[in-house]
């Protein structure tokens, strides 16, 4: 299972872009150029004409990315992150967040200039927004897959830690009770 996850995470962007090319080829094969035009006009509607939902989603994602930065900076020594020995692997986690964060910020900032940029760049602006959209949601999927595994491991580790503390506390209570009984017997003699 780990080999599949490693392969998928190592080749995530290649898989995503091949999937997009396959989608475009299927649209072209099934519906012809009209399929690609329909996709273009749908995306233009979502990203340019009425982009309020997209901007709202991206704004929420920016908050999530800040939370992930905080998680990276505040993970304790029991965390799975602390067990990562490869500097490149750690930077890979940061890169995932950076791509999502930067592409999200670009979309939010460009939303203020949508009309002016479309007047100047026309269809190229919509294509740029589509590439940015792919970066946003591609990084979101990558982060979801990778960090959900990290959080799962950290939650399991945290649960084991709580169980250890609980058993240590119970042992302490038993020891205190035995000590108290011993002292009471010593006082009686």
Order of alpha helices (4+ residues) and beta strands (2+ residues): alpha-alpha-alpha-alpha-alpha-alpha-alpha
